[in-house]
Amino acid sequence: MKRFNILLVCVCLSVLAWTGEPTDYYLNADNKAGNMLRAALTAIIENHTDVGYGGLYDVYVTADNLDGKVWDMYSTCIFNHKTDKCGGSIPSICACYNREHSIPQSWFGSKTPMKSDVFHIYPTDGKVNAHRENFPYGECSGGAKLDDKERGRLGASTFAGYNGTVFEPDDEYKGDFARTYFYMAIRYSGISFNQDKQNYGKVCFTYDASATPKTDLTAYSMSLFLKWHRNDPVSAKETTRNDAVYTYQHNRNPFIDHPELAEYIWGNKKGEVWTVAASGTDMPNADDCTVYPIPAKDRIMVNIAGYSSEFDYEIHNLSAMSVASGSASSGNPIDVSALTEGFYLLLIKTNNCLIVKKIAIVK
């Protein structure tokens, strides 16, 4: 989900109910490269707890929650978690939501635990879900939309390597889906995603039983998803979801915790040694950052201990919409006089680290 157009190396969070990466969670992948790095990551995140297909709805309540409603990446519709689930025919967009496999079930024969792995199954509008069908993700020119409430479009691929029909999500969520596919390629490194009759799975995944790893991204999907990953860095939405899924499945998406891993496995650092420490060196953290006064009326001050450089910031309302942005420096005021009374998220970008603070405005 796009917020700052950089590749975030860490995400520092405070005030909000986000637990973050457990200490030493990726220790066994430290100082490894190439296939050894991939194998170590697979060993860390495999054998997760299967919540079951019905259990997905329970996870969504915390993993995909926007102001108490379903956070849908396929539409602008508003759904209640408990009462707006699809059942039977779906008459129109915004009628109900269902469980969208970003990697369609036909690609892996509906096998478990892939069928109910929350990391690739999102709550989405039922009609848009059907519109996407089992087509791979991609980029298209023009494309068809059900109406202006749909987030995404269906059309002929314009991205090199595939010229069939693709579904292109909104730019805001392209990085989310890219990191989903990175996770699936590592988590299910020995599973074939090429079982669907239309061969759509082969557009995105390779499978060679004699190779190590057996499962990988195709050249097309590797290029596509690295582009999306770089252009749309990790957001607070993703880190919140990562933590929520961890609570239920007891595994995490490494490419949300450590976005740079994609470069070490498929990108411009492929084959180089990755270290856990390298992703957090000399980074200010949320505990170093003080925002005051809280609540505020016209101005807020940001102090970051030991950090004197200018930083970029954005202020989001609780619907995740940006309402203000700019640059500031530690100890200098940020004008918030135009904001209405309520709660907001202040996103502060320093040294490739995103610090998130909750603020309150009173009038």
Secondary structure, 3 states (H helix, E strand, C coil): CCCCCCCCCEEEECCCCCCCCCCCCCHHHCCECHHHHHHHHHHHHCCCCCCCCCCHHHHHHHHCEECCEECCCCECCCCCCCCCECCCCCCCCCCCEEEEECCCHHHCCCCCCHHHCHHHEEEEEHHHHHHHCCCCECCECCCECCCCCECCEEEEECCCCCCCEEEECCHHHHHHHHHHHHHHHHHCCCCCCCCCCCCCHHHHEEECCCCCCCEEECHHHHHHHHHHHHHCCCCHHHHHHHHHHHHHHCCCCHHHHCCCHHHHHCCCCCCCCECCHHHCCCCCCHHHEEEECCCECCEEEEEECCCCCEEEEEEEECCCCEEEEEEEECCCEEECCCCCCEEEEEEEEECCEEEEEEEEECC
